[in-house]
């Protein structure tokens, strides 16, 4: 399995996922930078993503939706804070309503993804920071931890495909 560690820190209100890959940093970055590749892993296997907008520049947005096995659509968005290809991406992550616009009733998280060389391959650290413990618990109850584990677990096959 790609994911080597998951750390929920209730004191710091963070969820950190560490994943190790045999591919070089630049190749792992492409899984974030190419919207068609992002679609193939962002979201658990049974909930594939469709990326509608993809701008990884500061102030840019990524808008997408995931489709459940029953055909239900769940929207999401990222607002990019910083992008330092090929090693770091920071963004605010949130949910959208049926109209594709951000849903202010749902929590957002601040996310920092970093890539670095590690044992001949790449280590990815994905850290989500929550505003409150309640938000952290709400997203955990919605399956965020297992969803991230399953999503990231799909990256190996994409990297192996070249």
VORO-669128 format. One record per residue (C-alpha): residue in three letters; x, y, z. Coordinates in steps of 0.02 Angstrom, whole numbers, plus 50000, padded with zeros to 5 digits. Layout:
BEGIN
AlaXYZ
...
//
This chain:
BEGIN
Unk500005000050000
Unk500595017449956
Unk500015025750117
Unk501325022750250
Unk500625033350392
Unk499025042350442
Unk499105054050592
Unk497565062350667
Unk498165075550790
Unk496675081850888
Unk497735094650982
Unk498395102950823
Unk496795099450724
Unk497775091050584
Unk497625075450480
Unk499265070450398
Unk499405056750269
Unk501125050650214
Unk501315040550055
Unk502875033649973
Unk503065030349787
Unk504435022649681
Unk504195036049547
Unk505185052449537
Unk504495068549612
Unk504085076049441
Unk503025060949394
Unk502025061549557
Unk501765080249532
Unk500965076549363
Unk499585066849452
Unk499085083449532
Unk499495094949386
Unk498585085549246
Unk496685086449270
Unk496395070149174
Unk497625060949288
Unk496895069349443
Unk495195062449394
Unk495885044849396
Unk496385045149579
Unk495555059749671
Unk494095051049754
Unk493865033349817
Unk493745019849681
Unk491845019049690
Unk491695038149680
Unk492675043849526
Unk493005062449505
Unk492615073349355
Unk493695089049352
Unk492775103849275
Unk494035117649312
Unk495895115849347
Unk497015130949378
Unk498495127549493
Unk499065145549504
Unk498875156349661
Unk497065162149666
Unk496575148749540
Unk495285135549572
Unk494995117149545
Unk493165112249535
Unk492585094449525
Unk491225082349572
Unk491255064149624
Unk489925052149565
Unk489285038449681
Unk488875020949619
Unk487045026349623
Unk487405041349511
Unk487325054449649
Unk488515069149624
Unk489545076849765
Unk490435093049722
Unk492065099949786
Unk493275114249755
Unk495035119849794
Unk495615137849801
Unk497485137949767
Unk498575147749889
Unk500285142849822
Unk500945130949691
Unk502805127249681
Unk503015114249544
Unk503515100549567
Unk503645100249756
Unk502205109149844
Unk500395114049829
Unk499355123249958
Unk497485125749945
Unk495845127950036
Unk494755112650009
Unk492865113550020
Unk491205106349965
Unk490045113449833
Unk488185113149818
Unk487185106349671
Unk487525122549576
Unk489405119649587
Unk489665134749700
Unk490535133149870
Unk489355127350007
Unk489605139250155
Unk488695127150272
Unk490065114050253
Unk491795115150332
Unk493355119350235
Unk495125113550269
Unk496815121150232
Unk497875108350140
Unk499745107650109
Unk500425094249994
Unk502305092149981
Unk503365080449876
Unk505165076149912
Unk506445063149864
Unk506435048149980
Unk507395031749965
Unk507565032949777
Unk505755037849751
Unk504555050949817
Unk503745054349985
Unk502105063949980
Unk501465072450136
Unk499665078450132
Unk499205088650285
Unk497435095150314
Unk497145108250448
Unk495405110450522
Unk494655125950602
Unk493845116550746
Unk493815099350825
Unk491975098150777
Unk492395100750593
Unk493765087750605
Unk492565075250683
Unk491195079350557
Unk492345075950408
Unk493035060250490
Unk491245053850511
Unk490945057450327
Unk492375045650284
Unk493775057950246
Unk495175047250320
Unk494715031150230
Unk494265040950073
Unk495995048750067
Unk496815031950100
Unk495845023849957
Unk496105038549839
Unk497985039449866
Unk498055020549850
Unk497575022549667
Unk499105033049626
Unk500305018149614
Unk499415010649464
Unk499425027349373
Unk501275029649407
Unk501655011849348
Unk500695015049187
Unk501935028849147
//
